[in-house]
Every structure is written in structure tokens, then in C-alpha cells.
Amino acid sequence: MAELTSKVAVVTGASSGIGRAIALAFAAEGARVVVNYCRSGDRAEAVKNDIITSGGEALAVQADMASREAIRTLLETTCDHFGRVDIWVNNAGADILTGVGAAASLEEKLHQLIEVDLKGTINACWAVAPVMKEQGDGIILNMSWDLAMHGFKGSNPQVFAATKAGIIGFSRSLALSFAPEVRVNVLAPGWIKTAFAEADMDDDYYRQRLAEIPLGRFGTPEDVASVAVYLAAASGGYITGEVININGGLV
């Protein structure tokens, strides 16, 4: 039997990259998946259709994770459609490295990271954790960064680490607050082949980062997704309050 048969999983920021990989991996293990997106409706629909074509169940739902009202609507839509929520992955994050985000001021980057990554994660957890506790079980996975506590030189890493370290501290406290019914863990990816690594990272910088990774390669979104499946499944049932680095041994 698949690891997540009949479970209902919400994956925020699931239209591309790591979120897309997690949504597809959950569906492959039997979960019914809510594919959340903020602006990329076409890509979210494509993810939903991929799941349905493969024989799964999926729903694409728009919600800006910087909005408490939108988070509440996402939760209510999930429960109205599927009857419950078993797994919630807070993957959505502000993009400060590519496109318009890369050109923003440092203050604006910090603001976006706080609103979407930190407060969005906190507000989503505060909404869904009581629901899970009342139904008797649930799993929350939050997204951090492997270098959040270790540190990395640069102004972008400063603001990114500040918010992602906050997620770690919050998640560990949440895990204690809602145990034993709700398990809360943190995924901390390192250098992953997402849009920034594939399109915006220059060759010299890529080679420098690659040389630092003991396993000799950048990770893939699927590497992160496989850990998410493990933590969401019964096989990971004795793990809570932990931060799992997915970085090829970098930290």
C-alpha cells in the first residue's frame, strides 16, 4: 500500500520547484493533494492535471500566504472539499533572488520574507494545528534553510537566514504545544536545482558552491520531496520537532 493513501495534503507554493515536487510525490503515494498557488494559476492547474492524469485526486486553490484571511479560506476550502486535512506543507516563500524580487531593496526583501515565509508559516500553523489536534492527528512540515543557523556571507543570506531561523524556533515550540496529536518538523534544503540555480547563478559561483558539497552535486526538488514523504508517512511517525538538512552534507 502507498505510504499516504487517502491522506489529504495541502502544499503551499506548489506550482513549481520544490512545492511541485512535493505535491507530485504525495500524490504518487496516494494522497489527495491541494495545490496552492499565489499568482501562477496556469502552472498550478498543470500540476493538478498531472496528478489527476496519473489517477490521483487534486484541487488547485489560490491563496496569498501573506494574508491570514486567504490562509483561512484555503483551510476551509480544503475541509469543505475533502472533509479533513492530514498534512500541511508550508513551502510558499518570497522570491528575492530572481525576477522582480532580485531588484527590490534589501528592506523590501526583508519585508516580503517576513510577511510570506515567517508570518505566513506562523499564521498557517496557527490555523491548521488546532483543527488537526481536534481531529486527533496531523502532520505539519515547515520550510527553512540549511544555513539559517550556520550563516552565509552576503546581504541576501542575512535577511533569508533571519526569517528561516525564526521558522525553526517557532516550529520547535509548535511541536511541543500540539504533541502528541500533531507532529511538526522542518525541512532545511541546501543548494537545490530550482530557478535561481538553473537560470540566475553564474558559472563561477556554481562551481564554488559545488566544490563545498561533500556529495558532489546540487540537490533536486525530488530529493526534498522524498524526505517530505518520509516525515509525513507512518515510517516517520516517531519524529517531531526536528530540522532535517537536505544538502548533500554541506552542513
WODA-V808382 format. One line per field, one symbol per residue. ss: DSSP state (H for helix, E for strand, C for the rest). psi: psi as a letter, one per 40 degrees, with the letter a starting at -180 (. if undefined). burial: + if it has 9 or more other ideal C-beta (glycine too) atoms within 8 Angstrom, else -. Layout:
ss: ???
psi: ???
burial: ???
//
This chain:
ss: CCCCCCCEEEECCCCCHHHHHHHHHHHHCCCEEEEEECCCHHHHHHHHHHHHHCCCCEEEEECCCCCHHHHHHHHHHHHHHHCCCCEEEECCCCCCCCHHHHCCCHHHHHHHHHHHHHHHHHHHHHHHHHHHHHHCCEEEEEECCCCCCCCCCCHHHHHHHHHHHHHHHHHHHHHHHHCCCEEEEEEEECCECCHHHHHHCCHHHHHHHHHCCCCCCCECHHHHHHHHHHHHCHHHCCCCCCEEEECCCCC
psi: iidfheihhhhifeeibdddddddddddeeihhhhiiddgdddddddddddddeeahihhhhhheehddddddddddddddeeihdhhhgdhihhediadddeiiddddddddddddcddddddddddddddddeeiihhhihahdedddihhidddddddddddddddddddddddeiedhhhihhgibhigadddddehiddddddddeehdeeiiiidddddddddddeiddfefhieihhhgeeed.
burial: --+++-+++++++++-++++++++++++++++++++++-++-++++++-+++---+-++++++-+----++++++-+++--+--++++++++++++-+--++-+-+--++-++++++++++++++-+++-+++----+++++++++++-------++-++++++++++-+++-++--++-++++++++++++-++++--++----+--++--+----++++-+++++++++++--+----+-++++++-+-
//
